[in-house]
Amino acid sequence: MNFKPTYDNLLIKERPAVTQIGSITISTNTKEKHVLGDVLEVGPGMYNEAGVMLPLMVKKGDVVLFPHLLAKETKFEGKTYLILKESDVIGIVEE
């Protein structure tokens, strides 16, 4: 796949419905809850009012927690991915 998000957008592959990270289990039986995803690609960042590019906190390879309802589902080459703004990410999970 060759896809590069723009601005503060992230390309994410959602993790399975039940994910174990260390001693924490995150169960997402409905699409209305928070889910985990692997960040596959990130945009370059956003410009501030002075015209300076501000880099993103989230980087390629991070695992993030986010509300599924805020992600936009899309398909590339027969696979489903999510596109999400960095500001919609609740946090970065350290494994």
ROFI-608775 format. One record per residue (C-alpha): residue in one letter; x, y, z; residue number from 1. Coordinates in nm, 4 decimals, always signed. Example, Ala and Ser with C-alpha at 12.3 -4.5 7.8 and 13.67 -1.06 7.14 Angstrom:
BEGIN
+------+----------+----------+----------+-----+
! type !     east !    north !       up ! seq !
+------+----------+----------+----------+-----+
!    a !  +1.2300 !  -0.4500 !  +0.7800 !   1 !
!    s !  +1.3670 !  -0.1060 !  +0.7140 !   2 !
+------+----------+----------+----------+-----+
END
This chain:
BEGIN
+------+----------+----------+----------+-----+
! type !     east !    north !       up ! seq !
+------+----------+----------+----------+-----+
!    m !  +0.0000 !  +0.0000 !  +0.0000 !   1 !
!    n !  +0.1230 !  +0.3473 !  -0.0808 !   2 !
!    f !  -0.0767 !  +0.6032 !  +0.1200 !   3 !
!    k !  +0.0482 !  +0.9116 !  +0.3037 !   4 !
!    p !  -0.2037 !  +1.1014 !  +0.5210 !   5 !
!    t !  -0.2182 !  +1.4802 !  +0.5063 !   6 !
!    y !  -0.1843 !  +1.7279 !  +0.7952 !   7 !
!    d !  -0.2710 !  +1.5676 !  +1.1331 !   8 !
!    n !  -0.4387 !  +1.2552 !  +0.9941 !   9 !
!    l !  -0.3344 !  +0.9038 !  +1.0950 !  10 !
!    l !  -0.3803 !  +0.5767 !  +0.9056 !  11 !
!    i !  -0.4657 !  +0.3034 !  +1.1557 !  12 !
!    k !  -0.5211 !  -0.0715 !  +1.1475 !  13 !
!    e !  -0.7705 !  -0.1646 !  +1.4187 !  14 !
!    r !  -0.6679 !  -0.4393 !  +1.6591 !  15 !
!    p !  -0.8919 !  -0.7417 !  +1.7355 !  16 !
!    a !  -1.1975 !  -0.6958 !  +1.9601 !  17 !
!    v !  -1.0177 !  -0.8258 !  +2.2707 !  18 !
!    t !  -0.6612 !  -0.7115 !  +2.3195 !  19 !
!    q !  -0.4262 !  -0.8025 !  +2.6050 !  20 !
!    i !  -0.1462 !  -0.5571 !  +2.6841 !  21 !
!    g !  +0.0526 !  -0.6683 !  +2.9833 !  22 !
!    s !  -0.1989 !  -0.7067 !  +3.2651 !  23 !
!    i !  -0.4597 !  -0.4840 !  +3.0939 !  24 !
!    t !  -0.7384 !  -0.6374 !  +2.8842 !  25 !
!    i !  -0.9350 !  -0.4068 !  +2.6558 !  26 !
!    s !  -1.2606 !  -0.5570 !  +2.5309 !  27 !
!    t !  -1.4413 !  -0.3800 !  +2.2487 !  28 !
!    n !  -1.7547 !  -0.5815 !  +2.1819 !  29 !
!    t !  -1.9355 !  -0.2866 !  +2.0238 !  30 !
!    k !  -1.8082 !  -0.0248 !  +1.7835 !  31 !
!    e !  -1.9197 !  +0.2497 !  +2.0253 !  32 !
!    k !  -1.6387 !  +0.1857 !  +2.2731 !  33 !
!    h !  -1.2752 !  +0.2786 !  +2.2684 !  34 !
!    v !  -1.0522 !  +0.0609 !  +2.0553 !  35 !
!    l !  -0.6832 !  +0.0023 !  +2.0021 !  36 !
!    g !  -0.5101 !  +0.0428 !  +1.6707 !  37 !
!    d !  -0.1648 !  +0.0260 !  +1.5170 !  38 !
!    v !  -0.0511 !  +0.3480 !  +1.3496 !  39 !
!    l !  +0.0649 !  +0.2598 !  +0.9976 !  40 !
!    e !  +0.1272 !  +0.6113 !  +0.8617 !  41 !
!    v !  +0.1112 !  +0.9688 !  +0.9933 !  42 !
!    g !  +0.0716 !  +1.3045 !  +0.8253 !  43 !
!    p !  +0.3443 !  +1.5699 !  +0.8471 !  44 !
!    g !  +0.1656 !  +1.7835 !  +1.1089 !  45 !
!    m !  -0.0283 !  +2.1093 !  +1.1222 !  46 !
!    y !  +0.0729 !  +2.4694 !  +1.0629 !  47 !
!    n !  +0.0251 !  +2.7130 !  +1.3490 !  48 !
!    e !  -0.0883 !  +3.0746 !  +1.3055 !  49 !
!    a !  +0.2710 !  +3.1851 !  +1.2429 !  50 !
!    g !  +0.3059 !  +2.9376 !  +0.9571 !  51 !
!    v !  +0.5368 !  +2.7019 !  +1.1455 !  52 !
!    m !  +0.4821 !  +2.3270 !  +1.0969 !  53 !
!    l !  +0.4059 !  +2.1583 !  +1.4292 !  54 !
!    p !  +0.5000 !  +1.7873 !  +1.4264 !  55 !
!    l !  +0.2636 !  +1.5201 !  +1.5557 !  56 !
!    m !  +0.3066 !  +1.3452 !  +1.8923 !  57 !
!    v !  +0.1877 !  +1.0139 !  +1.7477 !  58 !
!    k !  +0.4348 !  +0.8349 !  +1.5233 !  59 !
!    k !  +0.4329 !  +0.5400 !  +1.2875 !  60 !
!    g !  +0.4403 !  +0.2149 !  +1.4859 !  61 !
!    d !  +0.2583 !  +0.3517 !  +1.7931 !  62 !
!    v !  -0.0405 !  +0.1708 !  +1.9428 !  63 !
!    v !  -0.3179 !  +0.4197 !  +2.0186 !  64 !
!    l !  -0.6475 !  +0.4164 !  +2.2069 !  65 !
!    f !  -0.9339 !  +0.6088 !  +2.0444 !  66 !
!    p !  -1.3159 !  +0.6235 !  +2.0221 !  67 !
!    h !  -1.4191 !  +0.4079 !  +1.7258 !  68 !
!    l !  -1.7046 !  +0.6443 !  +1.6354 !  69 !
!    l !  -1.4577 !  +0.9244 !  +1.5515 !  70 !
!    a !  -1.2605 !  +0.7152 !  +1.3012 !  71 !
!    k !  -1.3483 !  +0.7087 !  +0.9316 !  72 !
!    e !  -1.3397 !  +0.3621 !  +0.7804 !  73 !
!    t !  -1.1845 !  +0.3208 !  +0.4377 !  74 !
!    k !  -1.0641 !  +0.0350 !  +0.2168 !  75 !
!    f !  -0.7407 !  +0.0013 !  +0.0213 !  76 !
!    e !  -0.6535 !  -0.3048 !  -0.1828 !  77 !
!    g !  -0.9366 !  -0.5024 !  -0.0195 !  78 !
!    k !  -0.8292 !  -0.4293 !  +0.3405 !  79 !
!    t !  -1.0101 !  -0.2071 !  +0.5892 !  80 !
!    y !  -0.8265 !  +0.0789 !  +0.7589 !  81 !
!    l !  -0.9263 !  +0.3737 !  +0.9770 !  82 !
!    i !  -0.8379 !  +0.7392 !  +0.9312 !  83 !
!    l !  -0.8344 !  +0.9519 !  +1.2444 !  84 !
!    k !  -0.7174 !  +1.2972 !  +1.3481 !  85 !
!    e !  -0.4379 !  +1.3001 !  +1.6057 !  86 !
!    s !  -0.6494 !  +1.5204 !  +1.8344 !  87 !
!    d !  -0.9057 !  +1.2352 !  +1.8581 !  88 !
!    v !  -0.6471 !  +0.9957 !  +2.0033 !  89 !
!    i !  -0.6982 !  +0.9430 !  +2.3759 !  90 !
!    g !  -0.3501 !  +0.8089 !  +2.4380 !  91 !
!    i !  -0.0502 !  +0.6114 !  +2.3227 !  92 !
!    v !  -0.0201 !  +0.2634 !  +2.4742 !  93 !
!    e !  +0.3280 !  +0.1469 !  +2.5680 !  94 !
!    e !  +0.3631 !  -0.2299 !  +2.5343 !  95 !
+------+----------+----------+----------+-----+
END
